[in-house]
Amino acid sequence: MRRKFTIVELLVVIGVITLLAALVFPATQRFRAQGLKTQCLNNLHQLGISLNSYVIDYKSHLPVIPSMTPESPKDPFWLNNVLGLSPETYHCSADSQPKYDGQTYFGRYGSSYEWNVMCNGMRIDNKTVASMVVNGVTVDITDVPLMTDADDFHGKLGKNCLYADGRTTRNLEGVKVE
């Protein structure tokens, strides 16, 4: 004759499993958030490679983009139409909250990233030509982000940035002022 589980034993096992799940769930959420941020960094890296190709074709000049964000996803002067990459390259995976006219930032504007209009048309191959004055201080263009996340999609993990030299970083790290 086999012994069966009692209700108390079954409830204890369910309680232990629930407790273990509660301990593991926050860790998996952090890993997921880090994964989304890394995927976003990869998108910015792809944009940097494409911008580098653009700069080579246009005598070391960055494109002139009229605004930080496009008026609509079909704006002919926005970066996605200038560079001609897949629309998904401009979509940060963490951009999932519909808070812009009931849409995500990407859904509303066609890009999860903002362009730094201060860098419009600048040369990136000559540091003396490609410097700018910000708040009375001269800053080398390689230390100014060309593009950043348009909103705080990554929460406590901060914004991702793309610089003129092609590097991507988190939270405006490593900006040097001369």
N, C-alpha and C positions, 0 to 999 in steps of 0.2 A: 504494500500500500504506500503510495507517494504522498508526501506532505505538501500541502498547498501554501501559497503566500497568504498571510493574513492582511487585512486592510491596513493595520498599523505598519507592517513591514513595507507594504507597497507605498504608503504615504511618506515613510522615511526615505525610501529610495528616490521618489519624485522630488522630495525636499533637497536631497543632496545634489541631484542633477540640476535643479533650479539654482542652487547656490553656486555651483561650479560655472554655470552659464552666466550668472550675474557677475562673477569675477572675471571671466574671459571676454565678455562683450565690450567693455571700454577699451581694452587693448586692441581688439579687432577694429574698432572704430578709428583709433589713432593710426593703425596701419593703413586703413583705407584712405584716410585723409592725406597721409604722406604719399601714398600711391597716386592720388589725384593731383597733388602738387607736383610730383615728379613728371607726370604726364603733361601737365601745363608747362613745365620748364622745357620739356622736349618740343612742344609746339613752338615756344619762343625761339628755341635753338633752330628749328626749321625755318622760321621767319628770318632769323639772322643770316642763315645760309643764302636764302633768296635775296635778302637785301644786299648781301655781298656781291651777288651776281649782278644786281641792278647797278650797284656802284661801279663795278668794272665796266659795264656798258655805257655809263653816263659820266665818264671822266672823273671818277672819285667823288661825285656829288650824290648826296642823299636825295630821295624824292621830296617833292613839295606836296604835302598833304594839307588841305585847307583847315582841318579841324582835328581835335583830339579824338573824336568819335564821329562816325558817319551819320548822316541824316537818316539813312535807311540802309538796309543790306545791299541795295542796288545803286548806291551812290557811286558814280563813275570815277570820282576823284579820291575815293578811299583806298587804303593800302591793298585790300584784297583784290581790287580790280587793277591796280597798278602792277602788283607782283604776279597775279594770276595763279595763286595756289588754290588747292582744294578748300572749300568753305570750312571743313572740319579743322583745318590747321588753325583757324581763328577762334576756335571754340575751346574754352577751358572746361574740362570735365566737371569741375566743382561749381561752375556757373549753372546752378539748377534751381534757384529760387525765383519764382515768377513775381518780381516786385517792380517791374517797369512796364506800366500800362498792362498789367496782367501777364507779362511775358518775362522770360529770362533776359539778361542783358544781351546775350548772343541772339536770341530770337528777335529782340527789338532793334538792335543796331547791326547785326551781322558779324560782330566781333566781340570777344570777351576782353580785348586789349585796347589800350589807349596809345596813341602816337604822341610823342613829344614834339609839338609844333615849333619849339625853340630851335630844333635841329634841322628844320626845313632847308633843303638846298645846300647845306654845309658840306665842305670837303672833309673827308675823314683820313686823308693820307698825309696831311701836314699839320702838325700840332700847333704851330704858330698861327696858321690860318684858321684852324678848327678849334678855337677856344672861344669861350663866351664869358661875359661878366654876369654873375648871379649875385645879387645883393652886394655889389661893390667888390666881389672877389672873382679873380680869373679862374675859371675851371676848364680843364682839358675836356674836349668832347668825349674822349674814351671813358671818362668818369661820370658822364651824364647818361641816364637811361634813355634809349630811343623809344622803347615801349615798356609798359607795365600792365599788370592786371588792372582792368577798369574799375573794379570794386574789390572789396575785402572778401573774395570768394573763399579764401583758405583760413579765415578766422585767425586764431592765435598763431598760425604758421606764417602769417604775413603775405605780402605781395611778391610776385616774381617779377624780375626785370631783365630786359635785353639791352646790352650796351653796344656801342658802335664797333668795338673790337671783336664782337661775336660772342662774348661770354654771357652766360645767363647766371643770375644769382637770386638769392632770396633776400627780401627786406632791405634793398639798397645797401648791401654789404660792400665794404671796400671802396667807398667813394673817397677820392683824395682831392683835396683843395690846395692849390698852389698859392 
